[in-house]
Amino acid sequence: MSQQVTIVGAGLVGALFAALLGKRGYQVHVYERRSDLRKTTISAGKSINMACSARGWKALDLVGVGDQVRKAAIAMKGRMIHGTDESLTFQPYGKADEAIYSISRTGLNQILIDHADQYENIHFHFDHKCVDIDLDTPSASFELPNKKVTHIKSDLIFGTDGAFSAVRSAMQKLKHFSFSQEYISHDYKELSIEAKAGTFQMEKHALHIWPRGSHMLIALPNPDGSFTCTLFLPYKGDHSFEKLNKEQKIQSFFKNKFPDALKLIPNLTTLFCKNPTSPLVIIKCFPWSHKGKVAILGDASHAIVPFYGQGMNAGFEDVTILDELLDKHGGDWPTILSAFETKRKTDADAISDLALKNFIEMRDLVGQAWFLKRKQIEHALYEAFPDQFIPQYSMVSFTHTPYSDAVRRGIQQDLILDRLANDEDILDIIASGKLKTYIETNNMIPK
């Protein structure tokens, strides 16, 4: 008889994990506090478009839904930097064939739920709010819209219910459970640039960034020709959401900071006032499992800020790693979950730190001359030593290198970049095609 599995949370990771377990023959019941998003209208302003990269595609292909998702995604081959003077500068992410892919969070979630729902052994239960977890039984209690509470026993319970996980909340009451929650100084608000006559008003295959020091605006393309925009701004201070409390102030702020974007958002003040302002939180905790019966994954165990485009990809990679451990250990869940949290914790912390670091890069550095010079050197090194010098961004986005290894190698490579960037002749050396000889002569070959 197959094991009974309860998954709390039918978001991206929960729906994907359900499909994986269903494919393996488990009896899976997925409980979600929200209504079925396939049958309800999702209000705008409550999500950030997803940027799918190599780790995400591996997991999607694993459950057999990758090709369907690709049809709904748009390749972004680099950053398009918008200056305050309305100038444009394109910065490729990697090689010509390397890109990250923009996709709607809601659209992707619908695809994953539909795919998992095809299995007879997977059952979705919407409008079920998790109110308690008995970690030892284990069992989960859910409140229905009529306020009645139902209790569900299972062999295994998985919390994929996001940064404010009810499953993790129960685990936090255990002895020796470590937990930290940090809100960064910035909130975000979703806006949108609509298509004009069915066409894109900006470059389609780019992630658009308006870097402005303490704040920034980004825009990701959608298949209908629109762009989902996200404004990141301190919630308090001189330039903050707190200060933008009147239509005139909103218009003036955008005119000064994002003039070209303002021209593309005629309904700016309406969107700004209607859409919610939401916080950004970092969650770190440990352990992620209890007695081999209850476990958390995705944002429930390691919520990060969105500035490396790896939140979803990291959650999906959790599923990939669990699949590999299932192959290795069969149905021995105590061994699987112990190995999973031990293997994954270091990498989860690494991408969390990288994501916060990348926020500084995106908002402060991408438009600066020295940064552009450094990127040019980095790209040249990648071309000259493709197996020995892989830029940290490429390692994270286009390979399956463990996040912690990408951090370690990135630190080593930074030392080389710093040395080369201080060489006044380095750009001439690159232009002459003699970089490889120069590096080898000076014994600077990356390890």
Residue pairs with C-beta under 8 A, 6 or more apart in sequence:
2 25
2 26
2 27
2 121
3 26
3 27
3 155
3 156
3 331
4 26
4 27
4 29
4 153
4 154
4 155
4 156
5 21
5 26
5 27
5 28
5 29
5 154
5 155
5 156
5 157
5 158
6 29
6 30
6 31
6 140
6 152
6 154
6 156
6 157
6 158
7 14
7 17
7 18
7 21
7 28
7 29
7 30
7 31
7 157
7 158
7 160
8 14
8 31
8 130
8 133
8 140
8 157
8 158
8 159
8 160
8 161
8 165
8 166
8 167
9 30
9 31
9 32
9 159
9 160
9 161
9 162
9 165
9 298
9 300
10 18
10 30
10 31
10 32
10 34
10 109
10 113
10 124
10 126
11 32
11 109
11 160
11 161
11 162
11 298
12 50
12 105
12 108
12 109
12 112
12 298
12 312
12 315
12 316
13 160
13 297
13 298
13 299
13 312
13 315
13 316
13 318
13 319
14 30
14 32
14 158
14 160
14 161
14 298
15 30
15 109
15 112
15 113
15 115
15 116
16 59
16 60
16 63
16 112
16 116
16 316
16 319
17 158
17 160
17 297
17 319
17 322
18 28
18 30
18 116
18 122
19 63
19 64
19 65
19 112
19 115
19 116
19 119
19 122
20 62
20 63
20 319
20 322
20 323
21 28
21 122
22 28
22 116
22 119
22 121
22 122
23 63
23 64
23 119
24 326
25 121
26 121
27 121
28 116
28 119
28 121
28 122
28 123
29 122
29 123
29 125
29 152
29 154
30 116
30 122
30 123
30 124
30 125
31 125
31 128
31 130
31 140
31 142
31 152
32 124
32 125
32 126
32 127
32 128
33 127
33 128
33 129
33 130
33 161
34 126
34 127
35 126
35 127
36 113
36 124
36 126
37 106
37 109
37 110
37 113
38 110
38 113
38 114
42 106
44 190
44 192
44 271
44 274
44 275
45 189
45 190
45 271
45 274
45 275
45 276
46 190
46 275
46 276
46 278
47 104
47 105
47 106
47 190
48 105
48 188
48 190
48 228
48 230
48 306
49 102
49 103
49 104
49 105
49 220
49 222
49 228
49 230
50 56
50 102
50 103
50 104
50 105
50 108
50 312
51 76
51 100
51 101
51 102
51 207
51 220
51 309
51 312
51 313
52 60
52 69
52 73
52 100
52 101
52 103
52 108
52 312
52 313
53 100
53 101
53 309
53 310
53 313
53 396
53 397
53 398
54 313
54 397
54 398
54 399
54 400
55 310
55 313
55 314
55 316
55 317
55 320
55 400
56 312
56 313
56 316
56 317
57 66
58 316
58 317
58 320
58 400
59 316
59 317
59 319
59 320
60 66
60 69
60 316
62 319
62 320
62 323
63 115
64 115
65 111
65 112
65 115
68 111
68 115
69 103
69 108
69 111
70 101
72 103
72 104
72 107
72 108
72 111
72 223
73 101
73 102
73 103
74 101
74 102
74 103
74 204
74 205
74 221
74 222
74 223
75 99
75 100
75 101
75 205
76 93
76 99
76 100
76 101
76 102
76 205
76 206
76 207
76 220
76 221
77 92
77 93
77 96
77 98
77 99
77 205
77 206
78 90
78 91
78 92
78 93
78 99
78 206
78 207
79 90
79 91
79 93
79 206
79 207
79 208
79 209
79 366
80 88
80 89
80 90
80 91
80 202
80 203
80 206
80 207
80 208
80 209
81 88
81 89
81 90
81 91
81 209
81 210
81 211
81 366
81 367
82 88
82 208
82 209
82 210
82 258
82 260
82 261
83 89
83 367
84 212
84 256
84 257
84 259
86 259
86 260
88 203
89 367
89 372
90 203
90 206
91 366
91 372
91 375
92 98
92 379
93 99
93 100
93 393
93 394
93 397
93 398
94 382
94 391
94 393
94 394
94 397
94 398
95 382
98 394
98 397
98 398
99 205
100 207
100 309
100 397
102 207
102 220
102 221
102 222
102 228
104 222
104 228
113 124
116 122
116 124
117 124
125 142
127 144
127 145
128 142
128 143
128 144
128 150
129 142
129 143
129 144
130 140
130 141
130 142
130 161
130 166
130 167
131 141
131 142
131 143
131 149
131 166
132 140
132 141
132 166
132 170
133 139
133 140
133 141
133 157
133 159
133 166
133 167
133 170
133 171
133 294
134 140
134 141
135 170
135 171
135 174
135 290
135 291
135 293
135 294
136 291
136 293
137 153
138 153
138 154
138 156
138 157
138 293
138 294
139 151
139 152
139 153
139 154
139 157
140 151
140 152
140 154
140 157
140 167
141 149
141 150
141 151
141 152
142 149
142 150
142 152
143 149
144 150
155 293
156 293
156 294
156 295
156 333
157 167
157 293
157 294
157 295
158 167
158 294
158 295
158 296
158 297
159 165
159 166
159 167
159 168
159 294
159 295
159 296
159 297
159 300
160 296
160 297
160 298
160 300
160 315
161 167
161 300
162 298
162 299
162 300
162 303
163 281
163 283
163 299
163 300
163 303
165 296
165 299
165 300
167 294
167 296
167 300
168 179
168 285
168 296
168 300
168 301
170 294
171 177
171 285
171 287
171 290
171 294
171 296
172 179
172 285
174 290
177 285
177 286
177 287
178 284
178 285
178 286
179 283
179 284
179 285
180 282
180 283
180 284
180 285
181 281
181 282
181 283
182 281
182 282
183 279
183 280
183 281
183 282
184 280
184 281
184 282
184 305
184 356
184 359
185 234
185 235
185 236
186 215
186 232
186 233
186 234
186 235
186 280
186 359
187 232
187 233
187 234
187 235
187 241
187 277
187 278
187 279
187 280
188 230
188 231
188 232
188 233
188 277
188 278
188 280
189 230
189 231
189 233
189 241
189 272
189 275
189 276
189 277
189 278
190 228
190 229
190 230
190 231
190 275
191 217
191 229
191 230
191 231
191 265
191 268
191 271
191 272
191 275
192 226
192 227
192 228
192 229
192 265
192 271
193 201
193 202
193 219
193 226
193 227
193 229
193 261
193 264
193 265
194 225
194 226
195 201
195 224
195 225
195 226
196 225
198 224
198 225
199 225
200 221
200 225
200 227
201 225
201 227
201 264
202 208
202 219
202 227
202 264
204 221
205 221
206 221
207 218
207 219
207 220
208 218
208 219
208 220
208 227
209 216
209 217
209 218
209 362
209 366
210 216
210 217
210 218
210 257
210 258
210 261
211 362
211 363
211 364
211 365
211 366
211 367
212 257
212 258
212 363
213 363
213 364
214 234
214 237
214 239
214 363
215 231
215 232
215 233
215 234
215 239
215 257
215 363
216 231
216 232
216 362
216 363
217 229
217 230
217 231
217 232
217 257
217 258
217 261
218 229
218 230
218 232
218 362
219 227
219 228
219 229
219 230
219 261
220 227
220 228
221 227
222 228
229 261
229 265
232 280
232 359
232 363
233 239
233 240
233 241
233 244
234 240
234 241
235 241
235 242
235 277
235 279
236 242
237 243
239 253
241 277
243 249
244 250
244 253
244 272
247 269
247 273
250 268
250 269
250 272
250 273
251 262
251 268
251 269
254 261
254 262
254 265
254 268
255 262
262 268
265 271
280 305
280 306
281 303
282 303
282 304
282 305
282 352
282 356
283 299
283 300
283 301
283 302
283 303
284 302
284 348
284 349
284 352
285 296
285 301
285 302
286 341
286 345
287 341
288 295
288 296
288 297
288 301
288 337
288 340
288 341
288 344
288 345
289 295
289 296
289 337
289 338
289 340
289 341
291 334
292 333
292 334
292 335
292 336
292 337
292 338
293 333
295 337
295 340
295 341
297 315
297 318
297 319
297 322
297 340
298 314
298 315
298 318
299 311
299 315
301 318
301 348
302 314
302 348
302 349
302 351
302 352
303 311
304 310
304 311
304 314
304 351
304 352
304 355
304 356
305 311
305 352
305 355
305 356
305 359
306 355
307 355
307 356
307 358
307 359
307 362
308 351
308 354
308 355
308 358
308 396
309 397
310 351
310 354
310 355
310 396
310 397
310 403
311 355
314 347
314 348
314 351
314 403
317 400
318 340
318 344
321 340
321 343
321 344
322 336
322 340
325 336
325 339
325 340
326 336
329 335
329 336
329 339
346 402
346 404
347 402
347 403
347 404
348 403
349 404
350 402
350 403
350 404
350 406
350 407
351 396
351 403
353 407
354 392
354 396
354 403
354 406
354 407
361 371
365 371
370 421
373 421
373 427
374 417
374 421
376 427
376 430
377 417
377 420
377 421
377 426
377 427
377 430
378 391
378 413
378 417
379 391
380 430
380 435
381 389
381 413
381 416
381 417
381 420
381 435
381 439
381 446
382 389
382 390
382 391
382 394
384 435
384 436
384 439
385 436
385 439
385 445
385 446
388 445
388 446
388 447
389 413
389 416
389 446
390 399
390 401
390 409
391 413
392 406
392 407
392 409
392 410
392 413
395 401
395 405
395 406
395 409
395 410
396 403
396 406
401 409
412 446
412 447
413 446
416 444
416 446
419 444
420 426
420 444
423 429
429 435
429 438
439 445
